[in-house]
Amino acid sequence: MGLLSFFNREVAMDLGTANSIVIYNDQVVIDEPSIVAYDRNNNKIIAVGKKAQLMDGKTDRNVETIRPLRGGVIADFEMAQHLIRELIGMTSVNRSFLPPSLRMVICIPSGITNVEERAVRESAEQAGAKEIRMIHEPMAAAIGIGIDVLQPEGHMVVDIGGGTAEIAVISLGGIVCNNSIRIAGDVFNDNVVDYMKRQHNMIIGVRTAEQVKIHVGAAVSELADPPEDYRTTGRDLLTGLPKEISVNYKEIAHALDKSIASIEQAILDTLAATPPELAADIYKTGIYLAGGGALLRGLDQRVSSKTKLQVHIADDPLRAVARGTGIALKNFNKFSFLIR
């Protein structure tokens, strides 16, 4: 059973900037926003995940909503511990009759520093994990997509999450070259907030910006099947009164243009650093998109136009990394050299 033992409980976790996914017994048991609501008066956690997200931007001064992860890494060590502990508590792990020995595989950005990796490891330990292993997000995404990462064939994976865009060329079970930039879903949301303020004199919150991105977000200004305009509300910058306006996908494509151009450049830089034999493989296999950013309308079309390569969007891109982490845990003997 490899890493698995009958007397150990094992969890695979995609500890994401925007959402955290937990896999237990080969099933996705938790898929919650990575946010914690904290009461300053009594230093207690009020809510975690979806319940905390509902409070975001709507609390009084005594309650604070905190996102412990920023840019794909831990920004608030204590809150990260609470988040991991609460996520594990939501599963059936703690209701098991087995002894409390928890093993975890957590995926991390490929560009993470030693200090940041240690923060993730220590947070998991403080949350009750006895043994923690790490796997890089692009490798987990590739496994989750269904790529045979052990073959001597080059594949490029672009995982655009909430905090980072991870670009990697994978062959023979290793990351040959990679690029990790902190331009992803959170930055897209900020782009929308800035655009609405600049163009429409309206202030909106990050949660509202996220909804605008989901409903009319696009990477190109011409879509074959465009979404309907989306009506969104906020506060008028001049009068201070609430107001509602209609936004279309072309506006959001313009708002996101510079951020997407940065991701395109990172892809081009990674391709330029790719050994020629692997570049020849990528010409045949194309580029694979995963993560929530892969759902942005027209992104595959835009990347394909820029690179002159085929671009494939993963099935269920939001869970590709978590699924790959779970597969690596289940088949630990096969993928043990990929897990650190």
BELZIGI-V354447 format. One record per backbone hydrogen bond with DSSP energy under -1.0 kcal/mol. CO is the residue of the C=O (numbers start at 0). NH is the residue of the N-H. E is the energy in kcal/mol with one decimal. If there is no record, write none. Layout:
co=CO nh=NH e=E
co=CO nh=NH e=E
//
This chain:
co=0 nh=3 e=-1.8
co=4 nh=7 e=-2.2
co=8 nh=102 e=-3.1
co=10 nh=104 e=-2.1
co=11 nh=22 e=-3.2
co=12 nh=106 e=-1.8
co=13 nh=15 e=-1.5
co=13 nh=20 e=-1.8
co=17 nh=33 e=-2.3
co=19 nh=31 e=-2.3
co=20 nh=13 e=-2.8
co=21 nh=28 e=-2.2
co=21 nh=29 e=-1.5
co=22 nh=11 e=-2.4
co=23 nh=26 e=-1.4
co=26 nh=23 e=-2.5
co=29 nh=21 e=-2.4
co=31 nh=19 e=-3.4
co=32 nh=34 e=-1.9
co=34 nh=48 e=-2.4
co=35 nh=65 e=-3.5
co=36 nh=45 e=-2.6
co=36 nh=46 e=-1.1
co=37 nh=63 e=-2.9
co=38 nh=42 e=-1.1
co=43 nh=38 e=-3.0
co=46 nh=36 e=-3.0
co=48 nh=52 e=-2.4
co=49 nh=53 e=-1.9
co=54 nh=57 e=-2.7
co=59 nh=62 e=-1.3
co=61 nh=39 e=-3.2
co=63 nh=37 e=-3.2
co=65 nh=35 e=-3.0
co=67 nh=74 e=-3.8
co=67 nh=75 e=-1.8
co=69 nh=72 e=-1.8
co=72 nh=69 e=-2.8
co=75 nh=79 e=-2.1
co=76 nh=80 e=-1.7
co=77 nh=81 e=-1.8
co=78 nh=82 e=-2.7
co=79 nh=83 e=-2.7
co=80 nh=84 e=-2.7
co=81 nh=85 e=-2.8
co=82 nh=86 e=-2.4
co=83 nh=87 e=-2.3
co=84 nh=88 e=-2.2
co=85 nh=89 e=-1.3
co=87 nh=90 e=-1.3
co=92 nh=95 e=-1.6
co=98 nh=100 e=-2.5
co=100 nh=8 e=-2.4
co=101 nh=129 e=-3.0
co=101 nh=130 e=-1.6
co=102 nh=10 e=-2.5
co=103 nh=132 e=-2.8
co=104 nh=12 e=-2.8
co=105 nh=134 e=-1.7
co=107 nh=136 e=-2.8
co=108 nh=111 e=-1.3
co=112 nh=116 e=-2.6
co=113 nh=117 e=-2.2
co=114 nh=118 e=-1.8
co=115 nh=119 e=-1.8
co=116 nh=120 e=-2.4
co=117 nh=121 e=-2.9
co=118 nh=122 e=-2.1
co=119 nh=123 e=-2.1
co=120 nh=124 e=-2.2
co=121 nh=125 e=-2.7
co=122 nh=126 e=-1.4
co=123 nh=128 e=-2.4
co=124 nh=127 e=-1.6
co=130 nh=103 e=-2.9
co=132 nh=105 e=-2.8
co=133 nh=339 e=-2.7
co=134 nh=107 e=-2.3
co=135 nh=139 e=-2.5
co=136 nh=140 e=-3.1
co=137 nh=141 e=-2.3
co=138 nh=142 e=-2.3
co=139 nh=143 e=-2.7
co=140 nh=144 e=-2.4
co=141 nh=145 e=-1.2
co=141 nh=146 e=-2.2
co=146 nh=148 e=-1.4
co=147 nh=150 e=-1.4
co=148 nh=172 e=-3.8
co=150 nh=152 e=-2.4
co=150 nh=171 e=-2.4
co=154 nh=169 e=-3.1
co=155 nh=287 e=-2.4
co=156 nh=167 e=-2.3
co=157 nh=289 e=-2.7
co=158 nh=165 e=-3.1
co=159 nh=292 e=-2.7
co=160 nh=184 e=-2.6
co=161 nh=185 e=-3.1
co=163 nh=160 e=-2.5
co=164 nh=180 e=-2.1
co=165 nh=158 e=-3.1
co=166 nh=178 e=-2.8
co=167 nh=156 e=-2.7
co=168 nh=175 e=-2.4
co=169 nh=154 e=-1.7
co=170 nh=173 e=-1.7
co=173 nh=170 e=-2.2
co=176 nh=168 e=-2.8
co=178 nh=166 e=-3.1
co=180 nh=164 e=-2.9
co=180 nh=182 e=-1.1
co=183 nh=187 e=-2.3
co=184 nh=188 e=-2.1
co=185 nh=189 e=-2.1
co=186 nh=190 e=-2.5
co=187 nh=191 e=-2.0
co=188 nh=192 e=-2.3
co=189 nh=193 e=-2.7
co=190 nh=194 e=-2.4
co=191 nh=195 e=-2.6
co=192 nh=196 e=-1.9
co=193 nh=197 e=-2.6
co=194 nh=198 e=-3.4
co=195 nh=199 e=-1.4
co=195 nh=201 e=-1.8
co=200 nh=236 e=-3.4
co=202 nh=234 e=-2.4
co=204 nh=208 e=-2.3
co=205 nh=209 e=-2.3
co=206 nh=210 e=-1.7
co=207 nh=211 e=-2.3
co=208 nh=212 e=-2.5
co=209 nh=213 e=-2.2
co=210 nh=214 e=-2.5
co=211 nh=215 e=-2.8
co=212 nh=216 e=-1.6
co=229 nh=246 e=-2.7
co=231 nh=244 e=-2.5
co=233 nh=242 e=-2.4
co=234 nh=202 e=-3.0
co=235 nh=239 e=-1.9
co=240 nh=235 e=-3.3
co=242 nh=233 e=-2.2
co=244 nh=231 e=-2.7
co=246 nh=229 e=-3.0
co=247 nh=251 e=-1.4
co=248 nh=252 e=-2.4
co=249 nh=253 e=-1.8
co=250 nh=254 e=-2.2
co=251 nh=255 e=-2.2
co=255 nh=259 e=-2.5
co=256 nh=260 e=-2.3
co=257 nh=261 e=-1.6
co=258 nh=262 e=-1.6
co=259 nh=263 e=-2.6
co=260 nh=264 e=-2.2
co=261 nh=265 e=-1.9
co=262 nh=266 e=-2.1
co=263 nh=267 e=-2.4
co=264 nh=268 e=-2.7
co=265 nh=269 e=-2.0
co=266 nh=270 e=-2.4
co=267 nh=271 e=-2.2
co=268 nh=272 e=-1.1
co=270 nh=273 e=-1.1
co=274 nh=278 e=-2.3
co=275 nh=279 e=-2.0
co=276 nh=280 e=-1.3
co=277 nh=281 e=-2.5
co=278 nh=282 e=-1.8
co=280 nh=284 e=-2.9
co=281 nh=285 e=-3.0
co=286 nh=311 e=-3.5
co=287 nh=157 e=-3.2
co=288 nh=313 e=-2.6
co=289 nh=159 e=-2.5
co=290 nh=293 e=-1.5
co=291 nh=294 e=-1.7
co=292 nh=295 e=-1.6
co=295 nh=298 e=-2.0
co=296 nh=218 e=-3.2
co=297 nh=301 e=-2.4
co=298 nh=302 e=-2.7
co=299 nh=303 e=-2.3
co=300 nh=304 e=-2.0
co=301 nh=305 e=-1.9
co=302 nh=306 e=-2.5
co=303 nh=307 e=-2.2
co=309 nh=286 e=-2.7
co=311 nh=288 e=-3.3
co=315 nh=318 e=-1.6
co=316 nh=290 e=-2.0
co=318 nh=322 e=-2.9
co=319 nh=323 e=-2.3
co=320 nh=324 e=-2.3
co=321 nh=325 e=-2.3
co=322 nh=326 e=-2.2
co=323 nh=327 e=-2.4
co=324 nh=328 e=-1.9
co=325 nh=329 e=-2.6
co=326 nh=330 e=-2.5
co=330 nh=334 e=-2.1
co=334 nh=337 e=-2.1
//
